[in-house]
Amino acid sequence: MRDKGTGRTKGAKGAKGVSALICAGVLAGSAVLAGSAPAAARTPAGATGAWADGFRERLESIPGMTVTGVDDVRGHPRYSLTYVQPVDHHDPGAGTFTQRLTLWHKATDKPTVLFTPGYDLSTDVTPLTDILDANQVSLEHRYFEGSRPSGPAGDDWSKLTVQQEAADEHRLTQALRGIEKGKWIGVGASKGGMTVTYHERYYPDDLDGVVAVVAPNDVDNKDDSAYERFFKTVGTRECRDALNAVQREMLVRRAALLPKFEAEAQREGATFEEILGTADRAYERGVLELVWGFWQSGGIDKCPTVPDAKKATDDELYSWSRRNGMGMFQDEILGTHSGGPYDRQAATQLGWADLKFDHLDGLRRYPGLRHPDSSLPAAMRGGTYDGRTVVDVDRWVKAKGERMLFIYAENDPWSAEKFTPSKHDSYRYVAPGAHHNNAIEKLPPADLAEAVAHVKRWADVK
């Protein structure tokens, strides 16, 4: 609920160190999924409206823009595109890469939603796009999946920075605003919410408004007290105690449960040698994420299912943990895959939560497993953490940010450290009882109506 006098949110009564596998695509939870994969770029016979306005030709006239496909989404064309970007915006002559994006086009005079998932390319239509009846640009983050530079540049992870990605979005936005002439609203959730916030900080004239959902703000990476408080107060004491006991018992019974973990990995073709090194290290890392993953994915509703740690059989304990927050952390989701670039950014700029886990004293074998470098191959390590960027963004948002809307979830660990909006037509809401994936739908009706009214006003939509 929002304190209307300050634009700040009261306590709700009425990726940090975790793999990108856990912190991903939040808007998809309440989004309307788009159609099938892009087909051959072809205009349907007898097409009218957005299909027949010469829009594709205008796209292709943008230097560096290539149409790679087009498909129909609810009667409107969705173009699959690549856009040539500098690997280093400070030295444009030092090489380029192609960034993947899509553009769902309805009309040039409608608003456009810039959707930043923060990871690879999403096919979701955001709820905001539907609310505004808008066009939508979806953008893949640099160095993720198909937007990684080729050759030696692709292994130069020093160019995976907040500033470089903001510059990517700035160039793209400027290129497309020449043909999508309505208001532009940036939207993203989780790491995507961070991404759109960073874009707004460095290029505040690009967008007419920003909506960031469950966007973490680790302004002081050495201070994780907000997370410690969260795990000591979320839900009920009975649920917290039961969950901590299960997490502890998973390490107490390591000798009995590790073979189950190894057998499951073998069935799924999961390996550990490249990144974490051994199944034992991967098992412990998965157990460390159990409590975080439980609350992120809606734990308050699953509290009655938490087993009695002392009475549960090995099979019951292991199966419940794997269903409710314990990750596997196999090579196939780390490294250069979707989890790896996030961990690299966390290690160098975004920060991570180094939790104490006092209830696991004497049972952990591998210190530092929650440091992002533990989930990276040697070639991706080596970056030194520099918190100046997130400190700068935090201060700017508080003091100078305009037309910014932040939505958080009461029971989401990623929402423990929040952005504080300025008083310049900016707002923050917390959804009571919500977790990482349902913050928007859990907003009280009055708060949701108020939030939507702000965004419609920014987008010039009645």
N, C-alpha and C positions, 0 to 999 in steps of 0.2 A: 504494500500500500504506500502511496506517495504522500509525503508531507507537502501540501500545496503551498505552504509559505516559503519554502526554500528550494523546491524542486528536488529534494533529497528524500530517500525512503526510510521509513521507520522499520524496525524489526517486525517481521511478518507474524502477526497474531491475527487475524480477521480476513604441448603438450608438453601440468607441472610434473614432469618426471614420469607421467603415465603415457604409455604408447598411444599413438594416434589411432590405433585400433579402438581404444576406449573413447577418446575425445574426438568425435567425428560428426559430420552432417546433421546437426541438430534440427535444422529447419525441415528436414525430410520427414520428421515425425508427424508433422501436421500439414505437410505439403501435399499438393496434388501432383502425382508423378506424371512426367511428360511421356510422350509416345515412344515408339520403337527406335532402334538405332537409326542414324541418318542413312537415307538411301541416296541413290545417284541424284546429283543436282539437276533437277528438271522441273519446270513449271507445268502444273496440270493443265490438260486441254480445257479450254473454256474458262480458265481461272479469272477471278475478279478480285477486287479489294487488294489486300496486302500482297497477294500472289502476282498481281498484274500492274504494279505501279513503277516498274523499272528499278525496284529497290536492289535487286541482286547486282545489277550493273553499277549502281552507285557504290555498293560495298566493294566491288572489284576495282573501282577506280581509286580507292584509298591506297596510297603507297605502302607496300608490305603486307597487305591484306589478301588472303586467298580463301575462296569458298571451296571447301572440300566435300560438302554434301548438304542436302536439305531434306527435311521430312515435314510431315503435316502434324501439327499439335493443335487439336481442337479447331481446325479450320484455318489456322494461320501457319505460315512457314517458319520453321526453326532452322536457321543456317548454322552449319558447323564450319568453323573458321580457324585459320591460323594467322598470327600476326607477328611480324618480324620485330624483335626487340633487341636492344644492345645488351650484351652480357654485363657490361659495366656502363652505367649511365654517366659516370664521371669521365669515361674514356670510350666514346661511341665507336671509335675506329678499331677497338681491340677485339671485335668479333660480335656475332649475333646468334640468337636462337629463336625458334618459333614457339610462341605461346599459344596454347589451345584455348578456344572459347566457343560459346554458342550465342546466337542472337535470335530470340523468339520475337518476331516482328508483327505488329498489328497495324500501326499507323504512325507516321512521322510526327504527328502533333500530340500523341498520347505521352504520358510520363514514361520514363524508362527506369527500371530497377536494375542496379548493378549488384549482382549477387556474388559475393566472395566466399566460397566455401573454406578457403584457407589450406586446402589440400589439393586433391586431384579434381578433375572436371566433374561437375554434378549435372544430372539430367532432371533435377527437381524444378518444379515451378513453385516459387515461394508463396506462402499465404498472402504476403504483402502485394505481390504481383497481381493476384486475383482481386484483392480489395481495391486496388487502384485501377484495375483493368489496363495494366501497363504492358509495355514491351519489357523484355528481360534479357540482360547480358549476363552470362555465367562465365566466370574466368577461372582457369587453373593457375595455381600459385607456381611461381618459378621454381625450378629444380624438383618439382613433383611429377612423377610418371612421365607423360608425353611432353612436358615443358622443360625438360632438362637439356642444357646445351650438349652438343655432341663433342667428341674428342676430348682433349685435355681440359677445355673450359668446363666440361661437365664434372670434372673431378676437383675443380677449384671452388671448394665450398665457402670460401671467404666472400663470394658474391651472393650468397643466400642471406640477405639481410632485410630488415624492415624497410630501410630506405630504398633499396633497389626495387623491391616489390611495389612500394608506393609509387615509384617512378614509372614502373611498368603500367600500373593502373592509370596514372596520370596521362601518359602518352595515348593509351587506348581510349580513355574517356574523351580526350580532346579530339581524337580522330573520328569517333562515332557521334559526338555531339553536333558535328556538322550536318548530319543527316537525321538523327533522332533529336528533334528540336524542342520536345517538351521538357518538363522538369525531370531532374535525375535524383533518385533516392538510392543511397547505398545501404545494403543490408547483408548481415552475416551473423552466424551463430558460432559460439565456442571460439576456436582459433579464427574462424571466418569473421567473427565479431571483433576480434582484436585487429585483424587485417584491415577491415573497413575503417576502424578508428584511427589506425596509423595513417591510412590514406588521407583521411580528413585532416589530421594534424599537419601533414606536410604540404597538402594541396587543398586548402579550405575553400577555394573558389570552384572546385570541380563539381561538387555535389550540392544539391539544394536541401538535403537533409540526410541523416544517418540513423539507422536502427541497428543496434548491436545487442544480440541476445546471448545471455550467459557467457559474456566475454571476460576471462580472467585478467587481472591487473596486478601482477607481482612487482609492485613498485620497489620493494626492498627484499631482495632474494635471500638475505641473511636472516630475515625475520619471518618465521613461519607460524607465529603465534595465532594468526587468524585461522589457520587450518587446524591447529591443535585445539583451539576453542570449539571449532565446528564439530570435530569428532567427539568432544566431551559433552556436547549439548544437543546434537541432532537426535530426533526421535525421542524414544523413552529410554530411561536408564536400563530397564530390563532388556530391551532389544540391543542396546550398545554392549552390555555385559555379555549377553549370549553370543553376539557376533565376535567380540574379542576372544571369547573362549574357544570358538570354532577356529579362528585364525591361529591361536596358540596351539591348539591340538593338532592342526595340520603339520606343524613343525615337530611337535612331540612325537607324532607317529610317522615321521619322515621315512624311516626304514621300511615300513609297511606300505606307505602310499606312493613313494617314488616309483616303484615298479608299475603301478597303475598308470601313472603319468607317462612313463616311457612307453608302455604298451599302446596307450591312446595316441601318442605322437607317431609311433610306427604305423598305426592304422591310417592316420591322416597324412602320412608322408612328410611330417614336420621334422626339421633338423635343428640342431643347436650349435654345431661346431664352429660356424663362421663368426657368430656374434658373441653370444654368452659363453660359449665354449663347452659346457656340459649340461646334461639334463638336470643335474642337481642344482646348478646355478639358476637355470630357467625355472625349475620348480619353486625355489625360494623366492625368486622375483615374482612369480605368479601369486604366491601366498601373500607377499607384501601388498599386492594390489587388491586383495580380496575385499577389505572393508571399504576402500575408496570406490571400487567398482560396484559394490552392493548399493551404496547410497546414491551414486550417480545414476544408476539405472532404475531407481524407484523403490529403494529398500523399505521405505515406510510401509508400503503395502505388502511387503514380503516378510515383515518381522515375525508373524505367526509361524512361518515355515522354518525359521532358524532351528536346527536340531540341537538337542542337548549334547554338548561336546563330549561329555564323559560316557554317555549311554549309547551314542550313535555307533553303528558298526563302521568298519573301515570303508565299505562300499557306500554307505549312506553319507558319511562325512565327505568323502572325495566327490561323489556325484553332486551333492548339494553345492559344494564350493565351486565346482567347475561351471555349474549353471548360474551362479549368483555373484560373479565378480572376479573369480580367479582366472587370469589370463595364462596363455601358454608361452608367449614371447619367443616364438620360433624364428629362425632365419628368414623365412618367407615373408614376414611382415615388417622386418626391420631393415637396417642397412639402407640401400638406395630405394627401397620400397616406401610406401606411404608413411610408415612410422619413422623411418630414418631421417628424412629432411626435417620433420618436426623436432625430433630429438636434437639434431644439430642446432636448430634455432634456439631451442630451450637452453642448450649449453652455452650459447654465446650471447643471446640478447633477451630471451623471454623469461628465463628463470624456471625454477622447479621447486617442489616442496620436499624438503629433507625431513621427513617426519621422525619422531623419536621412537615410537613403538616400544614404550616402556614395558608393556605387558608381554613382549617377546624377548625380554632380557635372558641371555644365556642360551638362546636357541638359534640365533642367526650365525651363519658361517661366513658370510661374504659381505663385509662392510662396503658401503658405497654403491650397492646395487640400484638404488633409486636415482643415482646421478645419471643424467642423460647419456654420458659417454659409455656407460655400461651396455647400452643398447645400440652402440655404433661399432662398425668395423674400424680397424686402425686407420684406414685411409680417410675416414670422415671425422676423426677426432682431431684434437690439436687447437681447437678454437678456445680462446680465453674469454670467460664471461665478462661482459661490460654492461653494467646496469644504467649507463647514462641515458640510453635511448628511452627506456621505459619510464625513467624518472622525468625526463623532458616531456614525454607524451602525457603522463599523469598530470603534471603541472599545467600544461597547455589546456587540457580538457577541462580542468577545474576553473581556470581563469578566463579562457578565451573561446572555448568551443561554443559554436552556435548551431541550433537546430539539430541537437543530438538526443537520441532516445535510447536508454539502456533498460533492458529487462533481465531480471535475475530470478533464480529459483531458490526457495527457502531451504530445501533439503539437498542441494547440489553442492558437493565440495568445491567444484570449479567456481562457484559463486561466492566463496568465502572472502575473496579479495576483489573488491568491486571498483569500477570507475565511479568517480563523483562528478556529476555534470555541473556545469556553470549555471549561473542565473540568466544566461542569454538564450531564452527560448529553448531550454534543454531540460530533460526530465529523466527520472529513474523510478522503476517500479519493481517490486519483489512479489512473485507469485507464491501465495501461501501453500504449503504442502507439496510444492512442485519439485521435480527432479530435473536433471540436465536436458531431458528430451521433451518436456511438456510445459515449459514455462509460459509460453504464449497462451495455450488453451486453459491453463490454470489461473490466469489473471482474473480477479473478480470482475464481473460484468461492467461495473462503473469505471474501473481502471482501464479495462480493455477499450471501452468506448472513448474514454479520454485520450488514450494513446493513439487510437486510430484517427481521431479528430485532428490531433497534432500533425500526423503524417499526411493526411489528406490536405490540410492547409498548406503544408510545405510543397506538396505536389500540385497544388492548384486544382484539386479535384473536389467537386461538390458532393 
